[in-house]
Amino acid sequence: MNTPLSFENLVPENISKKLNCDGVSFSELRQFCITPEKLTEAIYSLWRSGTIRVERNWNGILHVPEIVLYSNSACLLPDDRIFLESSSSGTTWKVATWNVNSIRTRLPLLLKWLEEKKPDVVCLQETKVEDNQFPVWDLNQSGYESVFYGQKSYNGVAILSKHAIREVQTGFRSGYDPENARLIKATVSGVKLINVYVPQGQTTESEKFQYKLNFFQELIHEINSEEDSNKPIAIMGDFNIAPKAEDVWDVEVMLNRVSFHPKEHALLKKLTDIGFIDIFRKFDLRPGLFSWWDFRTRGFERGEGMRIDYILANSVLTSSCQTCIIDLAARKQDRPSDHAPVIGEFNL
């Protein structure tokens, strides 16, 4: 797991507070930072993403400082003043979930998508890579910090963010299922994020289906044990369950099969009973809107898919939600994942 690069983690609290108000000179930041080389890396990463503003007066020559835009050749001068743009000013906060089906295979597509969509936070599933091979540098160059929990060839979850990532937890608090990297939690901009990759289940007669049911029950226990439930919380990821008839391409074909089984629906209902809301359906009730299509049957081309990726938000967070969409354009690209991203926008 990577340690997040951010001002909040690298400088004292009193200096961090000044960044949102009066700004702090580059030389002062380096003076109070224990690890200046990490600080500089964090500044360039956040400058690139637009999270910080750099003002320069050329050592007092200019009466009104100029704003220095980031470029590949940009550099920082000792008197440059650094301002951290606040993420809690009521502006739009964009979060996405995406099963990328191998982050190394999908990295060019992911980097292009990040540049175009500019989400604040992205929860990824099925990264399929061990932690020491996670593409930290490439994502930093795109302006994103990352925390991750992976394994070789299977599973794997990660959270990417333009803002400071705090309170990271990998796996279940209870220690359940330590062999599989399927759950990661963190707090970003005051929002608790639970990123989950629920097992697919194979067939209803298999042991893997029972594993899926057990896993989901443990997920419910994990969420029930969350403290500060009055704060914004989102559970998101690949749930491998289509909630209702409008979320599958053919109800008769799917009925009582994996991903559309009464036992799965009963467990999913427990989450909604707790108070978590499927925010996509807050804005769009049309049937036939899917997030996954089978490569083997050319499901995307045939319009045969399921909506199994979603964002579930508690009432505190749902009240600030402005929109939620499935980004079909990402599925139409060359060498796509079999899943499309789901994007929610909030006014925090």
Rosetta blueprint (number, residue, H / E / L):
1 M L
2 N L
3 T L
4 P L
5 L L
6 S L
7 F H
8 E H
9 N H
10 L H
11 V L
12 P L
13 E H
14 N H
15 I H
16 S H
17 K H
18 K H
19 L H
20 N L
21 C L
22 D L
23 G L
24 V E
25 S E
26 F H
27 S H
28 E H
29 L H
30 R H
31 Q H
32 F H
33 C L
34 I L
35 T L
36 P H
37 E H
38 K H
39 L H
40 T H
41 E H
42 A H
43 I H
44 Y H
45 S H
46 L H
47 W H
48 R H
49 S H
50 G L
51 T L
52 I E
53 R E
54 V E
55 E E
56 R E
57 N L
58 W L
59 N L
60 G L
61 I L
62 L L
63 H L
64 V L
65 P L
66 E E
67 I E
68 V E
69 L L
70 Y L
71 S L
72 N L
73 S L
74 A L
75 C L
76 L L
77 L L
78 P L
79 D L
80 D L
81 R E
82 I E
83 F E
84 L E
85 E L
86 S L
87 S L
88 S L
89 S L
90 G L
91 T L
92 T E
93 W E
94 K E
95 V E
96 A E
97 T E
98 W E
99 N E
100 V L
101 N L
102 S L
103 I H
104 R H
105 T H
106 R H
107 L H
108 P H
109 L H
110 L H
111 L H
112 K H
113 W H
114 L H
115 E H
116 E H
117 K H
118 K L
119 P L
120 D L
121 V E
122 V E
123 C E
124 L E
125 Q E
126 E L
127 T L
128 K L
129 V L
130 E L
131 D H
132 N H
133 Q H
134 F L
135 P L
136 V H
137 W H
138 D H
139 L H
140 N H
141 Q H
142 S L
143 G L
144 Y L
145 E E
146 S E
147 V E
148 F E
149 Y E
150 G L
151 Q L
152 K L
153 S L
154 Y L
155 N L
156 G L
157 V E
158 A E
159 I E
160 L E
161 S E
162 K L
163 H L
164 A L
165 I E
166 R E
167 E E
168 V E
169 Q E
170 T E
171 G L
172 F L
173 R L
174 S L
175 G L
176 Y L
177 D L
178 P L
179 E L
180 N L
181 A L
182 R L
183 L E
184 I E
185 K E
186 A E
187 T E
188 V E
189 S L
190 G L
191 V E
192 K E
193 L E
194 I E
195 N E
196 V E
197 Y E
198 V L
199 P L
200 Q L
201 G L
202 Q L
203 T L
204 T L
205 E L
206 S L
207 E H
208 K H
209 F H
210 Q H
211 Y H
212 K H
213 L H
214 N H
215 F H
216 F H
217 Q H
218 E H
219 L H
220 I H
221 H H
222 E H
223 I H
224 N H
225 S L
226 E L
227 E L
228 D L
229 S L
230 N L
231 K L
232 P L
233 I E
234 A E
235 I E
236 M E
237 G E
238 D E
239 F L
240 N L
241 I L
242 A L
243 P L
244 K L
245 A H
246 E H
247 D H
248 V E
249 W L
250 D L
251 V H
252 E H
253 V H
254 M H
255 L L
256 N L
257 R E
258 V L
259 S L
260 F E
261 H L
262 P H
263 K H
264 E H
265 H H
266 A H
267 L H
268 L H
269 K H
270 K H
271 L H
272 T H
273 D H
274 I H
275 G L
276 F L
277 I E
278 D E
279 I L
280 F H
281 R H
282 K H
283 F H
284 D L
285 L L
286 R L
287 P L
288 G L
289 L L
290 F L
291 S L
292 W E
293 W E
294 D L
295 F L
296 R L
297 T L
298 R L
299 G H
300 F H
301 E H
302 R H
303 G L
304 E L
305 G E
306 M E
307 R L
308 I L
309 D E
310 Y E
311 I E
312 L E
313 A E
314 N L
315 S H
316 V H
317 L H
318 T H
319 S L
320 S L
321 C E
322 Q E
323 T E
324 C E
325 I E
326 I E
327 D L
328 L H
329 A H
330 A H
331 R H
332 K L
333 Q L
334 D L
335 R L
336 P L
337 S L
338 D L
339 H E
340 A L
341 P L
342 V E
343 I E
344 G E
345 E E
346 F E
347 N E
348 L L
